[in-house]
Amino acid sequence: MNVNSIEQGERLFFIISEGGKTLNLDVYTCYGIVYADTQLVNNGSEKRHGDTTAAYKMARNVIEVEASKRGKPVNYFFKTEFSQMEQWARDPERGLGIFPWDFMRREKDYFCAKIKIFPPGYLSKERKRQGFLGRLFRGSRG
């Protein structure tokens, strides 16, 4: 597994190579929201069974690290025009096992899926904040 990164301000590009596959991962911020998307390409090396899954597992790890560094969830979008990759994304042993999608949809010309990946502890902090705001607003109605 080989991972390289290029930084341009708040935008990070990761190049993840595993066997015959290269996965380009783009992590960026737009209007305060963090996004990630990927593009998988054959790199000319000999293809091995499991290269795609291994590359996406590494991408998941990188996205989790970025969510933790930024202290914000990362909205990861997966899109493909290839039926084999749709099958991969829906497979609990492969794509669905790595990314338990919040949303999946088959459109006429492509398949897309989305997941929000949270930094550790983020949900509990958000729930505490919401609980505090709820108590604050309920208390002000009386």
ChimeraX commands (.cxc) that place a marker at each C-alpha (Angstrom):
marker #1 position 0.00,0.00,0.00 radius 0.5
marker #1 position 1.36,3.38,-0.99 radius 0.5
marker #1 position -0.25,6.68,0.10 radius 0.5
marker #1 position 0.92,10.12,-1.03 radius 0.5
marker #1 position -0.71,13.46,-0.34 radius 0.5
marker #1 position -0.71,16.95,-1.84 radius 0.5
marker #1 position -1.98,19.91,0.17 radius 0.5
marker #1 position -3.50,23.04,-1.36 radius 0.5
marker #1 position -4.79,25.25,1.47 radius 0.5
marker #1 position -7.67,23.39,3.11 radius 0.5
marker #1 position -7.89,21.00,0.15 radius 0.5
marker #1 position -6.01,17.70,0.36 radius 0.5
marker #1 position -5.45,15.20,-2.42 radius 0.5
marker #1 position -4.45,11.66,-1.50 radius 0.5
marker #1 position -3.16,9.10,-3.99 radius 0.5
marker #1 position -3.66,5.59,-2.64 radius 0.5
marker #1 position -2.08,2.76,-4.66 radius 0.5
marker #1 position -2.69,-0.92,-4.05 radius 0.5
marker #1 position -1.63,-3.49,-6.64 radius 0.5
marker #1 position -3.34,-2.69,-9.93 radius 0.5
marker #1 position -5.54,0.11,-8.56 radius 0.5
marker #1 position -4.98,3.76,-7.72 radius 0.5
marker #1 position -7.63,5.59,-5.71 radius 0.5
marker #1 position -7.56,9.38,-5.85 radius 0.5
marker #1 position -9.16,10.88,-2.73 radius 0.5
marker #1 position -10.05,14.57,-2.57 radius 0.5
marker #1 position -10.92,16.10,0.85 radius 0.5
marker #1 position -12.03,19.73,0.82 radius 0.5
marker #1 position -14.09,22.34,2.66 radius 0.5
marker #1 position -16.85,24.37,1.05 radius 0.5
marker #1 position -18.84,26.90,3.10 radius 0.5
marker #1 position -17.60,25.29,6.32 radius 0.5
marker #1 position -18.71,21.76,5.35 radius 0.5
marker #1 position -16.08,19.07,4.73 radius 0.5
marker #1 position -16.51,16.82,1.70 radius 0.5
marker #1 position -14.62,13.88,0.23 radius 0.5
marker #1 position -14.90,12.09,-3.08 radius 0.5
marker #1 position -12.88,9.47,-4.90 radius 0.5
marker #1 position -11.90,8.29,-8.34 radius 0.5
marker #1 position -10.63,4.75,-8.91 radius 0.5
marker #1 position -8.36,4.00,-11.86 radius 0.5
marker #1 position -6.36,1.04,-13.12 radius 0.5
marker #1 position -2.68,1.94,-12.79 radius 0.5
marker #1 position -1.19,-0.58,-15.23 radius 0.5
marker #1 position 0.22,-2.87,-12.54 radius 0.5
marker #1 position -0.93,-6.45,-12.22 radius 0.5
marker #1 position -4.45,-6.59,-10.76 radius 0.5
marker #1 position -4.94,-8.69,-7.66 radius 0.5
marker #1 position -8.13,-9.83,-5.97 radius 0.5
marker #1 position -8.97,-7.37,-3.18 radius 0.5
marker #1 position -7.01,-4.35,-4.49 radius 0.5
marker #1 position -10.14,-2.18,-4.72 radius 0.5
marker #1 position -11.35,-3.08,-1.23 radius 0.5
marker #1 position -7.89,-2.52,0.30 radius 0.5
marker #1 position -7.60,0.92,-1.36 radius 0.5
marker #1 position -11.05,1.98,-0.11 radius 0.5
marker #1 position -10.27,0.72,3.42 radius 0.5
marker #1 position -7.25,3.00,3.43 radius 0.5
marker #1 position -9.40,5.86,2.10 radius 0.5
marker #1 position -11.83,5.31,5.00 radius 0.5
marker #1 position -8.90,5.54,7.44 radius 0.5
marker #1 position -7.66,8.75,5.81 radius 0.5
marker #1 position -11.16,10.29,5.92 radius 0.5
marker #1 position -11.47,9.40,9.63 radius 0.5
marker #1 position -8.12,11.07,10.34 radius 0.5
marker #1 position -9.19,14.19,8.43 radius 0.5
marker #1 position -12.51,14.32,10.32 radius 0.5
marker #1 position -10.58,14.09,13.58 radius 0.5
marker #1 position -8.04,16.78,12.57 radius 0.5
marker #1 position -10.78,19.17,11.45 radius 0.5
marker #1 position -13.15,18.35,14.32 radius 0.5
marker #1 position -16.01,18.07,11.83 radius 0.5
marker #1 position -17.79,15.27,10.03 radius 0.5
marker #1 position -16.74,14.51,6.47 radius 0.5
marker #1 position -19.46,13.99,3.85 radius 0.5
marker #1 position -18.16,11.28,1.53 radius 0.5
marker #1 position -19.82,10.85,-1.86 radius 0.5
marker #1 position -19.33,7.74,-3.98 radius 0.5
marker #1 position -20.42,7.79,-7.62 radius 0.5
marker #1 position -19.92,5.26,-10.40 radius 0.5
marker #1 position -21.22,4.52,-13.86 radius 0.5
marker #1 position -19.98,0.91,-13.68 radius 0.5
marker #1 position -22.34,-1.87,-12.55 radius 0.5
marker #1 position -19.41,-3.85,-11.06 radius 0.5
marker #1 position -18.58,-0.94,-8.76 radius 0.5
marker #1 position -22.24,-0.56,-7.79 radius 0.5
marker #1 position -22.24,-4.25,-6.83 radius 0.5
marker #1 position -19.01,-3.67,-4.89 radius 0.5
marker #1 position -20.54,-0.67,-3.04 radius 0.5
marker #1 position -23.66,-2.67,-2.08 radius 0.5
marker #1 position -21.72,-5.76,-0.93 radius 0.5
marker #1 position -21.59,-6.11,2.90 radius 0.5
marker #1 position -18.21,-7.86,2.61 radius 0.5
marker #1 position -16.71,-5.04,0.54 radius 0.5
marker #1 position -18.04,-1.50,0.02 radius 0.5
marker #1 position -21.01,-1.64,2.40 radius 0.5
marker #1 position -18.75,-3.17,5.05 radius 0.5
marker #1 position -16.34,-0.24,4.79 radius 0.5
marker #1 position -18.97,2.47,4.32 radius 0.5
marker #1 position -22.36,1.69,5.89 radius 0.5
marker #1 position -24.05,4.15,3.53 radius 0.5
marker #1 position -26.58,6.68,4.83 radius 0.5
marker #1 position -28.01,6.85,1.33 radius 0.5
marker #1 position -27.80,4.83,-1.91 radius 0.5
marker #1 position -29.50,5.52,-5.22 radius 0.5
marker #1 position -29.50,4.12,-8.73 radius 0.5
marker #1 position -30.09,6.80,-11.34 radius 0.5
marker #1 position -30.46,6.20,-15.07 radius 0.5
marker #1 position -26.74,6.55,-15.89 radius 0.5
marker #1 position -25.00,6.10,-12.54 radius 0.5
marker #1 position -25.13,4.84,-8.97 radius 0.5
marker #1 position -24.37,7.11,-6.02 radius 0.5
marker #1 position -24.04,6.70,-2.27 radius 0.5
marker #1 position -23.25,8.98,0.66 radius 0.5
marker #1 position -22.04,8.60,4.21 radius 0.5
marker #1 position -21.20,11.16,6.88 radius 0.5
marker #1 position -18.06,10.09,8.75 radius 0.5
marker #1 position -17.83,11.65,12.21 radius 0.5
marker #1 position -14.71,12.35,14.27 radius 0.5
marker #1 position -14.45,10.37,17.52 radius 0.5
marker #1 position -16.71,11.81,20.24 radius 0.5
marker #1 position -18.44,14.21,17.85 radius 0.5
marker #1 position -21.91,12.73,18.19 radius 0.5
marker #1 position -21.84,12.73,21.97 radius 0.5
marker #1 position -20.72,16.39,21.98 radius 0.5
marker #1 position -23.46,17.29,19.48 radius 0.5
marker #1 position -26.10,15.47,21.53 radius 0.5
marker #1 position -24.95,17.27,24.68 radius 0.5
marker #1 position -25.17,20.61,22.83 radius 0.5
marker #1 position -28.64,19.79,21.54 radius 0.5
marker #1 position -29.74,18.69,25.00 radius 0.5
marker #1 position -28.47,21.96,26.47 radius 0.5
marker #1 position -30.23,24.02,23.80 radius 0.5
marker #1 position -33.44,22.03,24.30 radius 0.5
marker #1 position -33.35,22.67,28.03 radius 0.5
marker #1 position -32.54,26.33,27.40 radius 0.5
marker #1 position -35.50,26.82,25.05 radius 0.5
marker #1 position -37.94,24.75,27.12 radius 0.5
marker #1 position -36.94,26.73,30.20 radius 0.5
marker #1 position -37.54,30.08,28.45 radius 0.5
marker #1 position -41.14,29.20,27.50 radius 0.5
marker #1 position -42.42,28.90,31.08 radius 0.5
marker link #1:1,2 radius 0.2
marker link #1:2,3 radius 0.2
marker link #1:3,4 radius 0.2
marker link #1:4,5 radius 0.2
marker link #1:5,6 radius 0.2
marker link #1:6,7 radius 0.2
marker link #1:7,8 radius 0.2
marker link #1:8,9 radius 0.2
marker link #1:9,10 radius 0.2
marker link #1:10,11 radius 0.2
marker link #1:11,12 radius 0.2
marker link #1:12,13 radius 0.2
marker link #1:13,14 radius 0.2
marker link #1:14,15 radius 0.2
marker link #1:15,16 radius 0.2
marker link #1:16,17 radius 0.2
marker link #1:17,18 radius 0.2
marker link #1:18,19 radius 0.2
marker link #1:19,20 radius 0.2
marker link #1:20,21 radius 0.2
marker link #1:21,22 radius 0.2
marker link #1:22,23 radius 0.2
marker link #1:23,24 radius 0.2
marker link #1:24,25 radius 0.2
marker link #1:25,26 radius 0.2
marker link #1:26,27 radius 0.2
marker link #1:27,28 radius 0.2
marker link #1:28,29 radius 0.2
marker link #1:29,30 radius 0.2
marker link #1:30,31 radius 0.2
marker link #1:31,32 radius 0.2
marker link #1:32,33 radius 0.2
marker link #1:33,34 radius 0.2
marker link #1:34,35 radius 0.2
marker link #1:35,36 radius 0.2
marker link #1:36,37 radius 0.2
marker link #1:37,38 radius 0.2
marker link #1:38,39 radius 0.2
marker link #1:39,40 radius 0.2
marker link #1:40,41 radius 0.2
marker link #1:41,42 radius 0.2
marker link #1:42,43 radius 0.2
marker link #1:43,44 radius 0.2
marker link #1:44,45 radius 0.2
marker link #1:45,46 radius 0.2
marker link #1:46,47 radius 0.2
marker link #1:47,48 radius 0.2
marker link #1:48,49 radius 0.2
marker link #1:49,50 radius 0.2
marker link #1:50,51 radius 0.2
marker link #1:51,52 radius 0.2
marker link #1:52,53 radius 0.2
marker link #1:53,54 radius 0.2
marker link #1:54,55 radius 0.2
marker link #1:55,56 radius 0.2
marker link #1:56,57 radius 0.2
marker link #1:57,58 radius 0.2
marker link #1:58,59 radius 0.2
marker link #1:59,60 radius 0.2
marker link #1:60,61 radius 0.2
marker link #1:61,62 radius 0.2
marker link #1:62,63 radius 0.2
marker link #1:63,64 radius 0.2
marker link #1:64,65 radius 0.2
marker link #1:65,66 radius 0.2
marker link #1:66,67 radius 0.2
marker link #1:67,68 radius 0.2
marker link #1:68,69 radius 0.2
marker link #1:69,70 radius 0.2
marker link #1:70,71 radius 0.2
marker link #1:71,72 radius 0.2
marker link #1:72,73 radius 0.2
marker link #1:73,74 radius 0.2
marker link #1:74,75 radius 0.2
marker link #1:75,76 radius 0.2
marker link #1:76,77 radius 0.2
marker link #1:77,78 radius 0.2
marker link #1:78,79 radius 0.2
marker link #1:79,80 radius 0.2
marker link #1:80,81 radius 0.2
marker link #1:81,82 radius 0.2
marker link #1:82,83 radius 0.2
marker link #1:83,84 radius 0.2
marker link #1:84,85 radius 0.2
marker link #1:85,86 radius 0.2
marker link #1:86,87 radius 0.2
marker link #1:87,88 radius 0.2
marker link #1:88,89 radius 0.2
marker link #1:89,90 radius 0.2
marker link #1:90,91 radius 0.2
marker link #1:91,92 radius 0.2
marker link #1:92,93 radius 0.2
marker link #1:93,94 radius 0.2
marker link #1:94,95 radius 0.2
marker link #1:95,96 radius 0.2
marker link #1:96,97 radius 0.2
marker link #1:97,98 radius 0.2
marker link #1:98,99 radius 0.2
marker link #1:99,100 radius 0.2
marker link #1:100,101 radius 0.2
marker link #1:101,102 radius 0.2
marker link #1:102,103 radius 0.2
marker link #1:103,104 radius 0.2
marker link #1:104,105 radius 0.2
marker link #1:105,106 radius 0.2
marker link #1:106,107 radius 0.2
marker link #1:107,108 radius 0.2
marker link #1:108,109 radius 0.2
marker link #1:109,110 radius 0.2
marker link #1:110,111 radius 0.2
marker link #1:111,112 radius 0.2
marker link #1:112,113 radius 0.2
marker link #1:113,114 radius 0.2
marker link #1:114,115 radius 0.2
marker link #1:115,116 radius 0.2
marker link #1:116,117 radius 0.2
marker link #1:117,118 radius 0.2
marker link #1:118,119 radius 0.2
marker link #1:119,120 radius 0.2
marker link #1:120,121 radius 0.2
marker link #1:121,122 radius 0.2
marker link #1:122,123 radius 0.2
marker link #1:123,124 radius 0.2
marker link #1:124,125 radius 0.2
marker link #1:125,126 radius 0.2
marker link #1:126,127 radius 0.2
marker link #1:127,128 radius 0.2
marker link #1:128,129 radius 0.2
marker link #1:129,130 radius 0.2
marker link #1:130,131 radius 0.2
marker link #1:131,132 radius 0.2
marker link #1:132,133 radius 0.2
marker link #1:133,134 radius 0.2
marker link #1:134,135 radius 0.2
marker link #1:135,136 radius 0.2
marker link #1:136,137 radius 0.2
marker link #1:137,138 radius 0.2
marker link #1:138,139 radius 0.2
marker link #1:139,140 radius 0.2
marker link #1:140,141 radius 0.2
marker link #1:141,142 radius 0.2
view
